[in-house]
Amino acid sequence: MPNYTAVTKHITLPDGRQISIETGKLAKFADGAVVVRLGDAMLLATVVSQPSSRGDVDFLPLSVDYQEKFGGAGNIPGSFQRREGRLSDYEILVCRIVDRILRPMFPKDYHYEVQVMITLISADKTVQPDALAALAASAALSISDIPFAGPISEVRVARIDGKLQINPLTADIARADIDLIVGATADSVAMVEGEMNEVSEEEMVEAIAFAHEAIKEQVRVQLELAAEVEKSHVKREYPKYEENDDLKKRIQEGVYEQAYKVAHSGNPSKAGRKEGFGAIKKSLTEKLLEEQPELDMKMFGRYYSSAEKKAIRDMMIKERTRLDGRQLTEIRPIWSEVNYLPGAHGSALFTRGETQSLTTVALGTKLDEQIIDTAMTSGYSKFMLHYNFPAFSTGEVKPNRGPGRREIGHGNLAQRSLKKVMPSDDENPYTVRIVSDILESNGSSSMATVCAASMALMDAGIPVRSAVSGIAMGLVQDKETGEYAVLSDILGDEDHLGDMDFKVTGTEKGIVACQMDIKIQGLSAEIMTAALHQAREGRLHILREMAKTISAPAAELKPHTPRSHKMLIDKEFIGAVIGPGGKVIQQIQKDTNATVIIEEKDEKGHVSIYASNQEDMQAAIGRIQAIAAVPEVGATYKGKVRSIQPYGAFVEIMPGKDGLLHISEVSHERLAALEGVLEVGQEIDVKLLDIDKKTGKYRLSRKVLLPKPERAADSNGAA
């Protein structure tokens, strides 16, 4: 008999498929563990929280890890070690969407290390596991004794053939014009991320509301599961903040009015505002230390931050103005420049306020495509966007350790935005890599990346369908009164003290991507709709500013951009172009300085040629055409005699194509042998008479091209 008691609950999706949540069978040493299953896809989610906290920690040390096991998909990793290594970008992106909705659900004073681990232990090619990851994590937390204000869940909502669907089949997602991951509690939406095909704000809100209805059911089932697990009935106790009401009141009175005044001064400089708030804190600290030498500085810091934050937030709601003096809907000044870097294939410098992106575009060949090797997918990608955030962009000193999760997430959002306007493979033969280096950052560098990348693509001459811009929206809401202010183009400070970071990207026609994080527990549909419409006005304003610098793709590629040419050859000539061991194609590339790539698709040879100048391009094209051209019956060729036999000569009419010139077709005269008539290496004109349908051999004639000799007159004088 098994030494466990499993508890299982089921969720029925709108299309009739069932998700099961099981606990009690696996990973029983974890504080909470569940297995979520849909079809053959199975995710194991475990949560563990340390019983004690480090004394120096005043935040929630939450880590979320998602990993896909290759064995669960019946695959072997392609790495040298043949084992799972660092998380792929896709896995990191799943970690982020789960982290962003879980983090606000813990008590603010809970500073104990929490680790959430989600593992795809069995794969199903029809199921996208990212839509199940947060459900699994929330279920594991809900059945544990860890303090957690859930349950929550996330679902994928996609509009396919005009119909909204929840967690659709993988094959159907390719046809979706809306593809969102939505996270929510039973009461309100907390996280949104995804991409769309230039849809309206109303269509997006409709999709989010549709997803929320499905989430409510998933939350209800998690509550039923937790009710049957004894551990979850009583959450663990932990030391709360020590409170000192007198000190709290004293700090509130000493900070609020002064901080309100600095916030309302409208200083456009981040450094200037920092200096103003710093002077208030320094003065109050010195005063209280004189009165209370044993002042608890951690408690002081907590109360001071709360008082300053309240003053700034109240100022925004009451005065309807911003820290830097802008109106709620006002966008910071924008200036931009293209072709800034002469060595790049395309470049743009985009600056909005104190946020600046220097972005480059490099155009490469098919050999430059990115190799994709994950448990669920494998293949190649010809469009990449990388985002870098060096420490100097915020005036800090930090070691350069390569891209972190934040950089990968921001780069992915920008890539999803630009992907929607990229030309088809037929229109764009290049592998495209965009790199955004953030040089200054004070508010939404990811949206600056979208704008700079859009302009750099046009500067490079890539025929994008439209320009794309992005804007980050913020929110400040008074919980007691319900009053709120939606902020367009938020500063870094406004992001830190606000309740929302809602990034929206799009063209003139509509939204193409979004990412929303809510720092409070939920967001009403009213506020979300207001934020989206306000974002549209800001997005269109930014597009107009961008158009002042560049409004359409450059008509010509940069002189140093590799030129490309595509041609089709018959399948039978692929081997001839490549040659034994690749010798022929390597020689062509060496002789012409061009890059030649051949693929077999649809029973044809697809040849892509890249060269730095037209002369090299034409040389490579000529060499390939000479090999792969198909001789035409009735055509005349200047051939070269390759060998002479008793019955005729073999003549090369094209590189690699020899035909038989029978001795009877050499001359109108009857020849006993070819010695003295033809020589090896001699060039002669011949006509292709026929191609044998069975053998493919060529039959040539020389005599049909020669004038017929005059016939001698007969004895009667008749010709």
C-alpha positions, 0 to 999 in steps of 0.5 A: 500500500502507498504511504501517502494520501493524495488529494485531487481536484479538477478544473473544467476549461470552457472547451471541456478539457480538464486540469487536475491539481493533486497533492500529497503524493510527491515532494512531501518535505516541501512546505507545499507541493502539487502536480498540475496536469492538463493532457499529458503536460504535468508541472510539479510546483514546490514552495519552501520558506525558511523558518527564520529571517536574516536580520539585515533583510527588510524585504521579501526574498522571493525567488521563482524558478521554472524549468523544463526537463528535456526527459519529460518531453522525450528529448536529450539536451543539445548542450555539450554536457547533455544535461539541463544547464542555466535557464533558457530565456523562455524559462526566465520569462515564465519565472517573471510572469509568475513572480510578478503576480505572487510578490504582492500577495505576501504580507509586507512585513514577511521577510523570510526567504521563499523559494518557489520551484516549478518544473515541467516533468512531462510535456504535451506538444498541444499544451503551453505550460506557461499558462499553468505555471502560476496556477501550480505555484499558487496551489502549492502556496495555498496548501502550505502554512506560508502566509499568502493572500491568494489564491491567484491564477493565470491563464492564456486568453487568445482570440482565434478566428474571431473567438476568445479561447482559454488556454488554447491548443499550441497549434491554434495560437499561431492564428491568434490576433490576441495572445495574452497571459492574464493573472488575477485574484478572484476579485481583480486583475493583477498582471497582464502580458502578451502581444496583439495584432494592432487591436483596440483598447476595447478589444484588449479589455474584453479579452482580459475580462474573459480571462478573469472569469476563467481565473475565478473558477481556478481560484475557487477550486484551489480554495476547495483543495486547501480546505482538505489539506490540514497544514493550510488551515493555520498559517505560521506565526512570525514576528511582526514589525515593532510599532511606536505610535508616538515616533510614527506620529512625530515623523509624519508631522515632521515630514509630510508638509515639507515633502509635499512642498518638495514634491509640488515644486516641480523640479525637473531634475532627478538629482535636484529632487533627491537633494531636496528630499534628502535635506528633509531626512537629514534634518529630521534624523539629526533632530531626533537623534539629539532627543533620542540617542538610542533611536531605532534607525530601522524603525525610523527609516520605515516610518520616514519612507511611509510618510514621504511616500504618502506626501508625494502620492497625496500631492499627485492626487490632489494637485493633479501634477507630477514630481517634475511639474508635468501634467498627468498626461504630459510626455517628457521632451523627446529628441532623436537621431538616426544614422548616429553610428556610421559602422552599424547597418542601422542606428538610432539615438532616442531620448525621452526626458532622462531616459536614453537608448542607443540602438543598433541594427545588424543584418546577417545571413542565415548562418547568423540565425539563433539556434533554439534548443529547449525541451518543448521547441527546437529550431532557428530564429532570424529576429533577435532583440537584446537589451543592456542596462549598464550601471552607469545609466543610473549613476551607480557602480556595479559589476557587469555580470551579463544580462539578468532576468530584468534585461531578458524580460525588457528585451522580450517585451520590445522584441514582441512589439517589433515582431508584429511589424517585421516584413515576411521572409520573402521581403526580408532575407536577413537575420536581424539583431537589434541591440539596445544599450541604455545610456540614461535611465529614469523611467521606462527604458524598455519603452525607449528601446521600442522607439529606438529600435523602430527607428533603427530598423527604418534607418537600416532600410528594413521594410517594416509595416509601421513605426512602433512606439511605447509608453509606461503608465503609472497609477496612484490610488488612495485606498480610503477615498478611492481617488486615483491619478493615472500617470503617462510616461512615468519617472523612476520615482513614480514607478517606485512609489506608485501602484502600477507599471503598465507598459503599452506598445503599438502603432497608429492602428492599435496595440501590439504588446503590453506588460502590466504589473500591479503592486496593490492587490488588484485593479478595477476595469474602470482604471484599466480602461482609463489607463489604456485610453490615456496610453493611446494618446501618449503613444500617438504623440510619441509616434509623431515625435519619432516621425520628425526624425524618420517616418519611413524605411530608408529607400536604400541599404547602407553601402556597407550592408551585405547585399542579398539575392535569392534564386531557385535551382532544380533539386538535381543540381544541389549536389553539383553546386555543393560539390564533393565534401563542399568543395565547389561551394567553398571555392565559389565563396573563396573566389567571389567573397560571397556567402552562399547558402543552399536549402532544399525545400518543396523539391527545389534548391533555395539559394541565398547569396550575400555579398558586400558589393554588386560585383561579387554578387554577380560573380557568385550568381554567374557561377551558380547559374553556370552549374545549375542552368538547365540546357534547352533543346534547340539552343546553341552552346559554345562547348569544349571538347573533353574527350574523343572516342571512336564513336564521337566526342564528349563536349562540355556545354555547361560546367558539369554538363557533357553531351555526346557529339556523335561522329555522324553529327560532326560534319556533313562528310562521312568521317571514319575517325575524329583524329585531325578533325577535333582535339581535346580542349578545342572550343566548338559551337554545338546545338542540343538536339535532344535530352534522353527522357530516361537517362538525361543524356544530351545529344549534340550536333555540330553539322546542323550549324555548318553550311551544307556543301553544294551537290555536284551537277549530274551528267544532264546538268541537273543539280 
